[in-house]
Amino acid sequence: NPPGLMRVLDDTCRSLHAVDSRTMDDNFVAKIQGTGIKNNPHIECRGLGMFTIHHYAGDVQYNVDGFCFKNMDNLYQSVSELMLKSKNKFIKPLWQRSEEEANRMPTTSSKKIRQSAKDLVDALMRCQPHYIRCIKPNEEKLPMTIVESRVVHQVRYLGMVQNIKVMKAGYSYRAPYEQFWNSFYMLMKGGRPGLYGMEAVQGVQQLCDYLSRQYHSDVPRSEWAFGQTKLFVSSPQTVFFLEEMREKALDPKGYAEKVRMHEEADRMAEAAERAIKNPGKKKQKCSIM
């Protein structure tokens, strides 16, 4: 694989640590132009001391002035030793290092960023994150006003178009058989928790077959796909339906109260809308700018 920008930055700092900051910065740009990075369609060098990264949300231009100096901006050893001598029970453990770490060459800022990004990706790969995307319709906090250019920019920046395309092309929900069974076993008569391995696989297959027969219009058989270790569900509406049925099965009284409150809220909303439609008043319309 071709080297990345941060690896080239580290290499420049290691090889030219004895020269002034400006010389290192110029050498960093020269290395970008002379390595495989220059062929990257997302990176463009624009004259001495400048380069641009083409993100999907837009172009970001960088000035390399001070890049190398800031990359090597490490604490002096005397500062670390001073903090280790602190009598504060909270501060002292923060500065304790193993003997191997103490003898190792100080890490650069770019190395810490790369390691932090790697740790984040590893953590995300171990879980199933769910995000809520918030869109600001305008910058002035005006009601019923949408600035189209602002909304489109946010949609692109958040990667929502790509996410929707991926979701439509595949499955919106996937879960290990054990997790799915223990979440929805109560929807099938005679279902019991605590199935694992092949028992969970067989239990999920029976549960899906039962749900498709019992609620054919809401949960057709085409919604399920059975993998080696996971169950795949096509549309999010199916998952919402299953969660609603689970709530109804686990807490019938609470579910009935929730439905009653929802119906009451609908009636109040309809009454408010009728009140707005008085002859002497005009309903406010949303303006798109």
VOBA-1610 file (N, C-alpha, C; in pm, whole numbers, padded with zeros to 5 digits, always signed):
BEGIN
Asn+00084-00120+00000Asn+00000+00000+00000Asn+00087+00125+00000Pro+00045+00230-00072Pro+00122+00354-00070Pro+00117+00419+00067Pro+00221+00495+00104Pro+00224+00557+00237Pro+00117+00665+00248Gly+00066+00684+00369Gly-00032+00789+00392Gly+00035+00920+00428Leu-00042+01025+00434Leu+00012+01158+00464Leu+00082+01161+00600Met+00022+01098+00700Met+00079+01105+00834Met+00208+01024+00845Arg+00216+00914+00772Arg+00341+00837+00773Arg+00453+00916+00704Val+00420+00984+00595Val+00519+01068+00528Val+00562+01182+00620Leu+00468+01238+00696Leu+00501+01344+00790Leu+00596+01294+00898Asp+00571+01175+00952Asp+00661+01117+01053Asp+00800+01091+00996Asp+00803+01039+00873Asp+00932+01010+00810Asp+01013+01138+00789Thr+00944+01246+00751Thr+01013+01375+00733Thr+01070+01426+00864Cys+00991+01412+00973Cys+01037+01460+01103Cys+01157+01380+01154Arg+01158+01248+01128Arg+01270+01165+01174Arg+01397+01192+01097Ser+01384+01214+00966Ser+01504+01227+00882Ser+01562+01368+00884Leu+01479+01469+00918Leu+01527+01607+00913Leu+01506+01680+01045His+01527+01607+01156His+01498+01667+01287His+01594+01779+01324Ala+01710+01788+01259Ala+01811+01887+01298Ala+01800+02018+01221Val+01708+02026+01123Val+01698+02149+01044Val+01582+02233+01096Asp+01567+02354+01039Asp+01462+02443+01087Asp+01325+02396+01039Ser+01221+02449+01103Ser+01084+02404+01078Ser+01041+02429+00934Arg+01077+02544+00877Arg+01035+02577+00741Arg+01093+02479+00639Thr+01219+02444+00658Thr+01283+02348+00566Thr+01213+02213+00573Met+01179+02169+00694Met+01108+02042+00709Met+00972+02046+00640Asp+00900+02159+00655Asp+00768+02171+00593Asp+00778+02164+00441Asp+00877+02234+00384Asp+00896+02229+00238Asp+00931+02089+00192Asn+01015+02020+00271Asn+01053+01884+00236Asn+00933+01790+00245Phe+00842+01816+00340Phe+00721+01735+00354Phe+00634+01744+00228Val+00616+01867+00177Val+00538+01885+00054Val+00608+01819-00064Ala+00742+01830-00069Ala+00817+01768-00179Ala+00801+01616-00175Lys+00798+01558-00056Lys+00781+01413-00044Lys+00640+01370-00087Ile+00541+01454-00059Ile+00405+01423-00104Ile+00401+01416-00256Gln+00468+01512-00320Gln+00470+01517-00466Gln+00555+01406-00527Gly+00651+01353-00449Gly+00741+01254-00503Gly+00708+01111-00468Thr+00602+01088-00391Thr+00565+00952-00351Thr+00436+00912-00421Gly+00388+00793-00385Gly+00264+00743-00444Gly+00142+00824-00406Ile+00156+00913-00307Ile+00043+00994-00265Ile-00004+01086-00376Lys+00089+01132-00459Lys+00051+01227-00564Lys-00048+01167-00663Asn-00051+01033-00672Asn-00145+00967-00762Asn-00281+00942-00697Asn-00293+00977-00569Asn-00420+00959-00499Asn-00520+01064-00549Pro-00636+01022-00600Pro-00732+01120-00655Pro-00791+01211-00550His-00774+01177-00421His-00832+01258-00314His-00735+01363-00260Ile-00611+01364-00309Ile-00510+01458-00259Ile-00452+01535-00377Glu-00442+01666-00360Glu-00389+01751-00468Glu-00295+01855-00408Cys-00175+01864-00463Cys-00079+01966-00418Cys-00101+02093-00498Arg-00113+02205-00428Arg-00137+02333-00495Arg-00026+02430-00460Gly+00085+02419-00528Gly+00195+02510-00506Gly+00273+02475-00381Leu+00377+02554-00353Leu+00465+02528-00241Leu+00392+02557-00109Gly+00394+02460-00020Gly+00337+02480+00113Gly+00188+02460+00124Met+00121+02409+00020Met-00023+02390+00023Met-00061+02256-00036Phe-00163+02193+00018Phe-00224+02075-00045Phe-00371+02070-00007Thr-00449+02000-00089Thr-00594+01993-00071Thr-00638+01847-00063Ile-00727+01817+00029Ile-00787+01684+00040Ile-00933+01694-00005His-00969+01609-00101His-01105+01610-00155His-01190+01511-00075His-01263+01563+00024His-01358+01481+00099His-01488+01473+00022Tyr-01572+01373+00051Tyr-01699+01364-00020Tyr-01791+01480+00015Ala-01766+01545+00130Ala-01849+01659+00169Ala-01797+01790+00111Gly-01677+01790+00054Gly-01619+01911+00001Gly-01468+01909+00012Asp-01402+02009-00046Asp-01256+02019-00045Asp-01209+02093+00080Val-01099+02042+00139Val-01038+02108+00255Val-00892+02137+00219Gln-00853+02266+00227Gln-00718+02307+00191Gln-00633+02326+00316Tyr-00510+02277+00310Tyr-00420+02282+00425Tyr-00294+02362+00390Asn-00248+02440+00485Asn-00120+02510+00476Asn-00023+02438+00569Val+00090+02392+00517Val+00180+02307+00596Val+00271+02386+00689Asp+00255+02515+00695Asp+00341+02597+00780Asp+00331+02552+00925Gly+00439+02500+00982Gly+00441+02454+01120Gly+00396+02311+01140Phe+00367+02238+01032Phe+00320+02099+01043Phe+00421+02013+01118Cys+00546+02016+01074Cys+00647+01927+01132Cys+00678+01963+01277Phe+00685+02093+01306Phe+00713+02136+01443Phe+00602+02089+01537Lys+00476+02106+01495Lys+00364+02065+01580Lys+00355+01914+01592Asn+00398+01845+01487Asn+00395+01699+01491Asn+00492+01644+01595Met+00604+01714+01617Met+00705+01670+01714Met+00690+01739+01848Asp+00578+01806+01871Asp+00560+01885+01992Asp+00534+01793+02111Asn+00640+01740+02170Asn+00630+01650+02284Asn+00668+01722+02413Leu+00618+01670+02522Leu+00655+01726+02652Leu+00802+01696+02683Tyr+00865+01789+02749Tyr+01002+01765+02793Tyr+01003+01654+02897Gln+01113+01577+02899Gln+01126+01468+02994Gln+01120+01519+03138Ser+01172+01638+03160Ser+01172+01695+03295Ser+01029+01721+03344Val+00939+01756+03250Val+00799+01780+03288Val+00734+01649+03331Ser+00760+01542+03254Ser+00704+01411+03289Ser+00754+01364+03424Glu+00884+01383+03447Glu+00941+01340+03575Glu+00883+01421+03691Leu+00859+01550+03667Leu+00802+01635+03770Leu+00660+01589+03805Met+00580+01555+03704Met+00442+01510+03728Met+00440+01375+03799Leu+00540+01293+03773Leu+00548+01164+03842Leu+00575+01180+03992Lys+00637+01290+04030Lys+00667+01316+04171Lys+00550+01381+04244Ser+00440+01404+04171Ser+00325+01470+04232Ser+00268+01385+04346Lys+00221+01449+04451Lys+00158+01381+04564Lys+00007+01369+04547Asn-00045+01426+04438Asn-00188+01418+04411Asn-00223+01277+04363Lys-00318+01212+04430Lys-00353+01073+04398Lys-00418+01058+04260Phe-00474+01165+04208Phe-00537+01159+04077Phe-00435+01182+03964Ile-00345+01278+03983Ile-00250+01317+03878Ile-00140+01213+03858Lys-00083+01163+03966Lys+00034+01075+03955Lys+00009+00950+03869Pro-00104+00877+03886Pro-00124+00757+03802Pro-00135+00787+03653Leu-00174+00910+03618Leu-00187+00946+03476Leu-00053+00950+03405Trp+00053+00966+03479Trp+00186+00981+03419Trp+00275+00858+03438Gln+00224+00756+03501Gln+00304+00635+03519Gln+00314+00557+03388Arg+00435+00516+03353Arg+00460+00439+03231Arg+00544+00318+03264Ser+00530+00218+03180Ser+00613+00099+03197Ser+00757+00131+03157Glu+00850+00043+03194Glu+00991+00065+03160Glu+01012+00064+03009Glu+00934-00021+02940Glu+00945-00027+02794Glu+00901+00105+02731Glu+00791+00162+02782Glu+00742+00289+02729Glu+00839+00402+02760Ala+00901+00398+02876Ala+00994+00504+02916Ala+01117+00507+02827Asn+01163+00388+02781Asn+01283+00381+02698Asn+01253+00396+02549Arg+01124+00397+02513Arg+01086+00407+02373Arg+01095+00552+02326Met+01120+00569+02195Met+01124+00702+02137Met+00987+00770+02151Pro+00982+00898+02190Pro+00853+00967+02206Pro+00771+00961+02078Thr+00643+00936+02093Thr+00556+00927+01975Thr+00519+01066+01925Thr+00493+01075+01796Thr+00453+01202+01736Thr+00302+01219+01746Ser+00256+01340+01716Ser+00112+01367+01721Ser+00038+01284+01618Ser+00094+01269+01498Ser+00028+01191+01393Ser+00020+01044+01431Lys+00123+00993+01500Lys+00119+00854+01546Lys+00005+00834+01646Lys-00013+00930+01737Lys-00120+00921+01835Lys-00257+00927+01767Ile-00270+01011+01663Ile-00397+01022+01590Ile-00428+00891+01519Arg-00326+00831+01455Arg-00347+00704+01384Arg-00387+00594+01481Gln-00320+00589+01596Gln-00352+00486+01695Gln-00492+00506+01752Ser-00528+00634+01776Ser-00661+00664+01828Ser-00769+00625+01727Ala-00745+00653+01598Ala-00841+00616+01494Ala-00853+00465+01483Lys-00740+00394+01496Lys-00744+00248+01490Lys-00823+00190+01606Asp-00802+00244+01727Asp-00876+00198+01844Asp-01025+00223+01828Leu-01060+00339+01770Leu-01201+00371+01748Leu-01265+00273+01650Val-01196+00245+01539Val-01250+00151+01441Val-01265+00012+01502Asp-01165-00031+01579Asp-01173-00162+01645Asp-01293-00169+01740Ala-01317-00060+01814Ala-01431-00056+01906Ala-01563-00060+01831Leu-01572+00013+01719Leu-01695+00016+01640Leu-01724-00120+01576Met-01617-00191+01538Met-01636-00322+01475Met-01687-00426+01574Arg-01670-00399+01704Arg-01714-00494+01806Arg-01857-00468+01853Cys-01922-00365+01799Cys-02056-00333+01846Cys-02147-00301+01727Gln-02270-00270+01757Gln-02368-00232+01655Gln-02416-00090+01685Pro-02343+00011+01638Pro-02379+00149+01669Pro-02505+00193+01596His-02582+00279+01659His-02701+00340+01599His-02688+00491+01614Tyr-02714+00562+01505Tyr-02695+00706+01506Tyr-02827+00778+01478Ile-02841+00896+01537Ile-02953+00985+01505Ile-02895+01106+01434Arg-02935+01127+01311Arg-02885+01239+01232Arg-02974+01361+01254Cys-02913+01472+01293Cys-02987+01595+01317Cys-02952+01696+01207Ile-03055+01750+01143Ile-03036+01845+01033Ile-03090+01982+01076Lys-03008+02086+01062Lys-03051+02222+01093Lys-03111+02284+00967Pro-03239+02321+00969Pro-03302+02376+00848Pro-03250+02514+00810Asn-03206+02593+00908Asn-03150+02725+00879Asn-03062+02767+00996Glu-02981+02870+00974Glu-02887+02916+01075Glu-02948+03018+01171Glu-03064+03074+01137Glu-03125+03178+01220Glu-03227+03123+01319Lys-03247+02989+01320Lys-03345+02923+01408Lys-03487+02973+01382Leu-03516+03003+01255Leu-03649+03052+01218Leu-03744+02935+01200Pro-03868+02947+01245Pro-03965+02837+01224Pro-04013+02834+01080Met-04049+02714+01034Met-04110+02694+00902Met-04024+02751+00789Thr-03892+02745+00804Thr-03800+02799+00703Thr-03689+02698+00676Ile-03672+02661+00550Ile-03569+02564+00511Ile-03478+02629+00409Val-03349+02634+00439Val-03249+02682+00344Val-03194+02559+00273Glu-03235+02542+00148Glu-03206+02418+00076Glu-03057+02389+00066Ser-02977+02490+00033Ser-02832+02468+00018Ser-02770+02421+00148Arg-02819+02475+00262Arg-02767+02436+00393Arg-02802+02292+00425Val-02925+02252+00396Val-02970+02115+00424Val-02895+02015+00336Val-02880+02047+00208Val-02809+01957+00116Val-02665+01938+00160His-02601+02046+00205His-02462+02036+00252His-02452+01941+00371Gln-02546+01950+00465Gln-02542+01863+00583Gln-02568+01718+00546Val-02662+01696+00454Val-02692+01559+00410Val-02569+01494+00349Arg-02496+01570+00268Arg-02374+01517+00206Arg-02263+01497+00309Tyr-02247+01595+00398Tyr-02139+01589+00497Tyr-02157+01472+00592Leu-02282+01440+00630Leu-02310+01330+00722Leu-02307+01194+00653Gly-02291+01194+00522Gly-02286+01066+00450Gly-02420+00995+00443Met-02530+01069+00454Met-02660+01006+00458Met-02698+00941+00325Val-02657+01001+00215Val-02689+00944+00084Val-02623+00807+00069Gln-02495+00800+00107Gln-02424+00672+00098Gln-02486+00569+00191Asn-02523+00610+00313Asn-02584+00516+00408Asn-02715+00460+00356Ile-02797+00547+00296Ile-02927+00503+00244Ile-02907+00405+00129Lys-02809+00434+00042Lys-02783+00344-00070Lys-02739+00206-00021Val-02652+00205+00081Val-02605+00077+00137Val-02721+00000+00200Met-02804+00071+00276Met-02916+00005+00344Met-03016-00051+00244Lys-03042+00024+00135Lys-03138-00023+00035Lys-03084-00142-00042Ala-02951-00147-00056Ala-02891-00256-00133Ala-02876-00384-00051Gly-02885-00374+00081Gly-02862-00492+00164Gly-02970-00510+00269Tyr-02929-00539+00390Tyr-03021-00565+00501Tyr-03000-00461+00610Ser-03112-00406+00658Ser-03105-00298+00756Ser-03072-00348+00896Tyr-03097-00475+00923Tyr-03078-00529+01059Tyr-03013-00666+01049Arg-02915-00689+01131Arg-02850-00820+01138Arg-02812-00847+01283Ala-02833-00968+01327Ala-02804-01001+01466Ala-02772-01149+01477Pro-02682-01188+01570Pro-02657-01330+01595Pro-02787-01399+01635Tyr-02796-01527+01603Tyr-02918-01602+01630Tyr-02955-01598+01779Glu-02855-01612+01865Glu-02883-01611+02009Glu-02944-01478+02052Gln-02890-01368+01999Gln-02940-01235+02036Gln-03083-01216+01987Phe-03110-01255+01863Phe-03245-01237+01808Phe-03347-01324+01883Trp-03308-01449+01911Trp-03401-01538+01981Trp-03434-01485+02121Asn-03332-01446+02196Asn-03355-01399+02332Asn-03425-01263+02337Ser-03431-01192+02223Ser-03503-01066+02218Ser-03650-01084+02184Phe-03682-01189+02100Phe-03818-01201+02049Phe-03881-01339+02069Tyr-03824-01422+02156Tyr-03879-01556+02175Tyr-04023-01553+02225Met-04061-01447+02298Met-04195-01440+02357Met-04304-01419+02254Leu-04267-01391+02128Leu-04369-01372+02024Leu-04424-01505+01972Met-04359-01615+02007Met-04405-01747+01964Met-04454-01826+02085Lys-04567-01888+02072Lys-04623-01966+02180Lys-04528-02080+02217Gly-04496-02091+02344Gly-04405-02196+02389Gly-04259-02158+02383Gly-04227-02036+02340Gly-04088-01993+02333Gly-04029-01973+02471Arg-03904-02013+02487Arg-03838-01999+02617Arg-03699-01939+02596Pro-03654-01857+02688Pro-03523-01792+02672Pro-03409-01889+02696Gly-03287-01843+02660Gly-03167-01919+02695Gly-03125-02023+02594Leu-03164-02008+02466Leu-03118-02103+02364Leu-02987-02053+02303Tyr-02896-02146+02280Tyr-02766-02111+02223Tyr-02726-02216+02120Gly-02629-02179+02034Gly-02579-02273+01934Gly-02687-02312+01834Met-02688-02441+01798Met-02784-02491+01699Met-02927-02480+01749Glu-02947-02487+01879Glu-03082-02470+01932Glu-03136-02330+01901Ala-03050-02229+01913Ala-03091-02092+01881Ala-03120-02077+01732Val-03039-02140+01648Val-03061-02134+01502Val-03196-02194+01467Gln-03222-02314+01518Gln-03350-02379+01490Gln-03466-02301+01549Gly-03447-02245+01668Gly-03553-02166+01730Gly-03587-02043+01648Val-03484-01974+01596Val-03507-01854+01515Val-03578-01890+01385Gln-03539-02000+01322Gln-03604-02042+01198Gln-03752-02071+01222Gln-03783-02138+01333Gln-03923-02167+01367Gln-03998-02038+01399Leu-03932-01947+01469Leu-03995-01820+01506Leu-04027-01738+01381Cys-03933-01730+01287Cys-03955-01654+01164Cys-04068-01715+01082Asp-04070-01848+01075Asp-04177-01915+01003Asp-04313-01886+01067Tyr-04317-01888+01201Tyr-04442-01860+01273Tyr-04488-01716+01250Leu-04395-01620+01257Leu-04430-01479+01239Leu-04479-01452+01097Ser-04418-01515+00998Ser-04460-01494+00859Ser-04598-01553+00834Arg-04632-01662+00903Arg-04766-01720+00888Arg-04869-01639+00967Gln-04831-01593+01086Gln-04924-01522+01173Gln-04949-01378+01126Tyr-04843-01311+01077Tyr-04854-01171+01036Tyr-04800-01156+00894His-04865-01225+00800His-04812-01231+00664His-04801-01093+00599Ser-04899-01006+00622Ser-04897-00875+00557Ser-04787-00785+00614Asp-04754-00801+00741Asp-04652-00717+00804Asp-04512-00779+00797Val-04506-00913+00800Val-04375-00980+00802Val-04375-01091+00695Pro-04358-01057+00569Pro-04352-01161+00465Pro-04224-01243+00475Arg-04224-01360+00416Arg-04107-01448+00424Arg-03985-01387+00355Ser-04008-01298+00261Ser-03895-01236+00190Ser-03812-01144+00280Glu-03862-01115+00400Glu-03791-01027+00492Glu-03671-01096+00557Trp-03672-01230+00562Trp-03568-01303+00635Trp-03460-01354+00541Ala-03339-01357+00591Ala-03228-01425+00525Ala-03142-01488+00634Phe-03112-01617+00620Phe-03042-01690+00726Phe-02896-01711+00687Gly-02807-01655+00767Gly-02664-01672+00744Gly-02608-01784+00830Gln-02476-01794+00833Gln-02410-01899+00910Gln-02426-01875+01060Thr-02412-01750+01102Thr-02418-01718+01245Thr-02519-01609+01277Lys-02574-01542+01172Lys-02663-01429+01196Lys-02791-01439+01115Leu-02894-01372+01166Leu-03019-01355+01092Leu-03019-01214+01033Phe-03063-01202+00906Phe-03068-01074+00838Phe-03214-01038+00811Val-03249-00913+00842Val-03385-00863+00818Val-03375-00749+00718Ser-03461-00751+00618Ser-03449-00657+00507Ser-03485-00514+00544Ser-03608-00490+00588Ser-03654-00353+00608Ser-03662-00317+00757Pro-03637-00191+00792Pro-03647-00149+00932Pro-03789-00154+00985Gln-03890-00142+00894Gln-04030-00148+00939Gln-04060-00281+01007Thr-03998-00388+00957Thr-04019-00520+01019Thr-03964-00523+01160Val-03847-00464+01181Val-03787-00460+01315Val-03874-00376+01409Phe-03925-00263+01360Phe-04012-00179+01442Phe-04138-00256+01483Phe-04193-00332+01387Phe-04313-00412+01415Phe-04285-00517+01522Leu-04170-00584+01512Leu-04134-00687+01610Leu-04114-00627+01748Glu-04050-00510+01754Glu-04028-00446+01884Glu-04160-00402+01947Glu-04253-00357+01863Glu-04385-00319+01915Glu-04459-00441+01970Met-04453-00554+01896Met-04518-00676+01942Met-04454-00728+02070Arg-04322-00713+02084Arg-04253-00755+02206Arg-04300-00671+02326Glu-04311-00540+02304Glu-04358-00453+02412Glu-04500-00492+02454Lys-04582-00525+02356Lys-04720-00566+02385Lys-04724-00696+02464Ala-04634-00790+02430Ala-04631-00919+02499Ala-04576-00908+02640Leu-04475-00823+02661Leu-04411-00813+02792Leu-04489-00725+02889Asp-04556-00622+02838Asp-04627-00528+02926Asp-04759-00488+02861Pro-04861-00575+02865Pro-04988-00546+02797Pro-05054-00418+02848Lys-05052-00396+02980Lys-05116-00278+03036Lys-05042-00150+02994Gly-04910-00155+03003Gly-04831-00039+02962Gly-04848-00009+02814Tyr-04856-00114+02731Tyr-04874-00096+02587Tyr-05012-00034+02559Ala-05115-00083+02628Ala-05249-00028+02609Ala-05254+00119+02648Glu-05185+00154+02757Glu-05181+00294+02801Glu-05106+00380+02699Lys-05002+00326+02643Lys-04926+00399+02541Lys-05010+00425+02417Val-05087+00324+02376Val-05176+00340+02260Val-05282+00446+02290Arg-05338+00442+02413Arg-05441+00540+02451Arg-05385+00682+02446Met-05263+00700+02499Met-05201+00833+02499Met-05172+00880+02357His-05132+00786+02272His-05104+00821+02132His-05232+00866+02062Glu-05341+00793+02084Glu-05468+00830+02022Glu-05516+00965+02076Glu-05497+00989+02206Glu-05535+01118+02264Glu-05454+01231+02205Ala-05325+01208+02183Ala-05239+01310+02122Ala-05284+01339+01979Asp-05325+01236+01905Asp-05376+01256+01769Asp-05502+01342+01770Arg-05592+01314+01865Arg-05716+01393+01872Arg-05686+01539+01906Met-05591+01560+01997Met-05555+01697+02032Met-05491+01770+01914Ala-05409+01698+01837Ala-05346+01759+01720Ala-05450+01795+01615Glu-05548+01708+01595Glu-05655+01738+01499Glu-05737+01857+01545Ala-05766+01865+01676Ala-05841+01979+01729Ala-05763+02108+01710Ala-05631+02103+01733Ala-05548+02223+01716Ala-05545+02266+01570Glu-05540+02168+01479Glu-05538+02201+01336Glu-05671+02263+01293Arg-05783+02214+01348Arg-05912+02273+01314Arg-05921+02416+01367Ala-05861+02440+01485Ala-05863+02574+01541Ala-05783+02672+01457Ile-05677+02622+01397Ile-05592+02708+01313Ile-05664+02748+01185Lys-05756+02663+01141Lys-05825+02687+01014Lys-05944+02781+01028Asn-05943+02869+01129Asn-06049+02968+01144Asn-06049+03062+01023Pro-06165+03113+00983Pro-06171+03201+00865Pro-06082+03323+00875Gly-06065+03375+00994Gly-05987+03498+01008Gly-05838+03475+01018Lys-05793+03349+01017Lys-05651+03319+01034Lys-05600+03239+00917Lys-05474+03258+00884Lys-05411+03182+00775Lys-05309+03087+00834Lys-05307+02964+00780Lys-05210+02866+00826Lys-05071+02903+00774Gln-04975+02901+00863Gln-04840+02936+00823Gln-04781+02829+00734Lys-04722+02870+00624Lys-04664+02776+00531Lys-04512+02774+00545Cys-04457+02657+00520Cys-04312+02642+00527Cys-04249+02700+00401Ser-04152+02788+00417Ser-04086+02848+00300Ser-03952+02781+00278Ile-03927+02744+00153Ile-03800+02683+00114Ile-03719+02785+00038Met-03600+02816+00090Met-03518+02920+00030Met-03404+02858-00051
//
